[in-house]
Amino acid sequence: MDAHAPPRGVAGEARVRLAQPAAARSLHSAAGAGDCRQLARLLRRSRNLDDCGHWGTPPLHLAAFSGHADAVALLLGAGARVNAKDYARMTPLHRAVAAGQSEVVALLLRNGAKVNRRCKEGRSPLHVAAADHRKASLARMLLDEGADEWLGDKEGITPLRLAEVSGNEALQHPWLRRRGLFLWRRAIE
């Protein structure tokens, strides 16, 4: 497969790549790679720091997912929106939690990231943390910042239910677990 060929759609048809200036592509690349020197240079002439680019993801999301706390701080300092959404309506906090980037999660929270923002499926960052037993410390961090453990997604599934299924002990207080399971069952009946 040609590395420069456009991505293929469902039935094999070529999808159209949106036009994007080279500087914006470089901004995304520098953010994803954590190249702060290049990022600082590009930020001096970039206008839209929340540009989703042709893949639908802003630079801040790329830096957050990749765990580049210095790049995240640089982007936030330059005016990138801490609660911007990508193609899946996920915030940088969703992406950092998904990748298990605790330092970046803490940085985003200190800079005003909303813990109960929902993605396209109606899931909050706490849903993301609760679904993976290895992210118990991130779930605790989100709960400490006011994340709603009762918030159901589009199917009515709460972070409590996801924690029960995944074995995530951060949300497994016996009373909460019973109540979460009860609420989840009631939502699908």
C-alpha positions as CSV (number, residue, x, y, z in Angstrom):
1,M,0.0,0.0,0.0
2,D,1.3,3.4,-1.0
3,A,2.1,5.5,2.2
4,H,1.0,8.7,0.3
5,A,-2.3,7.3,-1.0
6,P,-5.5,8.8,0.5
7,P,-7.2,6.6,3.1
8,R,-9.9,4.2,1.8
9,G,-13.5,4.4,2.7
10,V,-15.9,1.6,3.6
11,A,-16.4,0.3,0.0
12,G,-12.9,1.0,-1.1
13,E,-13.6,4.4,-2.5
14,A,-11.0,7.1,-1.8
15,R,-12.0,9.6,0.8
16,V,-11.2,13.2,0.1
17,R,-8.5,14.7,2.2
18,L,-9.3,18.2,3.4
19,A,-6.9,20.9,2.3
20,Q,-4.6,21.9,5.1
21,P,-1.7,24.3,5.1
22,A,1.7,22.8,5.6
23,A,2.2,24.8,8.8
24,A,-0.9,23.3,10.3
25,R,0.2,19.8,9.4
26,S,3.6,20.6,11.0
27,L,1.8,21.9,14.1
28,H,0.0,18.6,14.5
29,S,3.2,16.6,13.9
30,A,5.2,18.7,16.4
31,A,2.4,18.3,19.0
32,G,2.1,14.6,18.5
33,A,5.9,14.1,18.7
34,G,6.3,16.5,21.7
35,D,8.8,18.6,19.8
36,C,8.5,21.8,21.9
37,R,11.1,23.8,20.0
38,Q,9.4,23.3,16.7
39,L,6.0,23.7,18.3
40,A,7.0,27.1,19.9
41,R,8.2,28.3,16.5
42,L,5.0,27.2,14.8
43,L,2.8,28.6,17.5
44,R,4.1,32.1,16.7
45,R,2.4,32.1,13.3
46,S,-0.6,29.7,13.9
47,R,-4.0,31.2,14.1
48,N,-6.3,28.3,14.9
49,L,-4.8,26.1,17.6
50,D,-8.0,24.0,17.7
51,D,-7.9,23.1,14.0
52,C,-8.8,19.4,13.6
53,G,-6.7,18.9,10.6
54,H,-7.5,16.3,7.9
55,W,-7.7,13.5,10.5
56,G,-10.2,15.3,12.8
57,T,-7.9,15.8,15.8
58,P,-6.6,19.1,17.2
59,P,-2.9,19.3,18.1
60,L,-3.7,19.4,21.9
61,H,-5.4,16.0,21.6
62,L,-2.3,14.6,20.0
63,A,0.0,15.9,22.6
64,A,-2.3,14.8,25.4
65,F,-2.7,11.3,24.1
66,S,1.1,11.0,23.5
67,G,1.8,12.1,27.0
68,H,3.8,15.2,26.1
69,A,3.1,17.4,29.1
70,D,5.5,20.1,28.0
71,A,3.8,20.3,24.6
72,V,0.3,20.3,26.3
73,A,1.4,23.2,28.5
74,L,2.8,25.1,25.6
75,L,-0.4,24.7,23.6
76,L,-2.6,25.7,26.5
77,G,-0.4,28.8,27.1
78,A,-0.7,29.8,23.5
79,G,-4.5,29.7,23.7
80,A,-5.6,26.1,22.7
81,R,-9.0,25.4,24.3
82,V,-8.7,22.8,27.0
83,N,-12.2,21.4,26.3
84,A,-11.9,21.4,22.5
85,K,-13.5,18.4,20.8
86,D,-12.1,16.1,18.1
87,Y,-14.0,14.1,15.4
88,A,-15.5,11.8,18.1
89,R,-16.4,14.8,20.3
90,M,-13.7,13.7,22.7
91,T,-11.8,16.3,24.7
92,P,-8.0,16.2,25.4
93,L,-8.9,14.8,28.8
94,H,-10.7,11.8,27.2
95,R,-7.6,11.2,25.1
96,A,-5.1,11.5,28.0
97,V,-7.2,9.2,30.2
98,A,-7.5,6.7,27.4
99,A,-3.7,6.6,27.0
100,G,-3.1,6.5,30.8
101,Q,-1.2,9.8,30.8
102,S,-1.6,10.8,34.5
103,E,0.8,13.8,34.3
104,V,-1.2,15.2,31.4
105,V,-4.5,14.4,33.1
106,A,-3.4,16.4,36.1
107,L,-2.2,19.3,33.9
108,L,-5.5,19.4,32.0
109,L,-7.5,19.4,35.2
110,R,-5.4,22.2,36.7
111,N,-6.2,24.2,33.5
112,G,-9.9,23.8,33.7
113,A,-10.7,20.6,31.8
114,K,-14.4,19.6,32.4
115,V,-14.6,16.2,33.9
116,N,-18.1,15.5,32.8
117,R,-17.9,16.4,29.1
118,R,-19.3,13.7,26.9
119,C,-18.1,12.2,23.7
120,K,-20.3,11.1,20.7
121,E,-21.3,7.9,22.6
122,G,-22.2,10.0,25.7
123,R,-19.2,8.8,27.7
124,S,-17.2,11.0,30.1
125,P,-13.5,10.7,30.9
126,L,-14.6,8.7,34.0
127,H,-16.3,6.1,31.7
128,V,-12.9,5.8,29.9
129,A,-11.0,5.3,33.1
130,A,-13.6,3.0,34.7
131,A,-13.6,0.6,31.7
132,D,-9.9,-0.3,32.3
133,H,-8.8,-1.7,35.7
134,R,-5.3,-0.4,35.0
135,K,-6.6,3.2,35.2
136,A,-7.9,3.1,38.8
137,S,-5.6,6.0,39.9
138,L,-7.0,8.1,37.0
139,A,-10.5,7.3,38.0
140,R,-9.7,8.4,41.6
141,M,-8.2,11.6,40.2
142,L,-11.3,12.4,38.2
143,L,-13.6,11.5,41.1
144,D,-11.6,13.9,43.3
145,E,-12.3,16.6,40.7
146,G,-16.0,16.1,40.8
147,A,-16.6,13.5,38.0
148,D,-20.1,12.1,38.1
149,E,-20.0,8.3,38.7
150,W,-23.8,8.1,38.0
151,L,-23.6,9.7,34.6
152,G,-25.0,7.2,32.0
153,D,-23.8,7.1,28.4
154,K,-26.2,6.9,25.5
155,E,-27.1,3.3,26.5
156,G,-27.5,4.2,30.1
157,I,-24.3,2.6,31.2
158,T,-22.6,4.3,34.1
159,P,-18.9,4.4,35.0
160,L,-19.9,2.3,38.0
161,R,-21.1,-0.5,35.7
162,L,-18.0,-0.3,33.6
163,A,-15.8,-0.5,36.8
164,E,-17.7,-3.6,37.9
165,V,-17.1,-5.3,34.5
166,S,-13.5,-4.3,34.3
167,G,-12.5,-4.9,37.9
168,N,-11.6,-1.2,38.4
169,E,-11.4,-0.9,42.2
170,A,-11.5,2.9,42.3
171,L,-15.3,2.8,41.9
172,Q,-16.0,-0.5,43.7
173,H,-17.2,0.6,47.1
174,P,-19.8,-2.1,47.9
175,W,-22.7,0.3,48.2
176,L,-21.8,2.3,45.0
177,R,-21.3,-1.0,43.1
178,R,-24.8,-2.3,44.1
179,R,-26.4,1.1,43.3
180,G,-24.5,1.4,40.0
181,L,-25.6,-2.1,38.9
182,F,-29.2,-1.3,39.9
183,L,-29.2,1.9,37.9
184,W,-27.6,0.3,34.9
185,R,-30.2,-2.6,34.9
186,R,-33.0,-0.1,35.3
187,A,-31.8,1.9,32.3
188,I,-31.9,-1.0,29.9
189,E,-35.2,-2.5,31.0
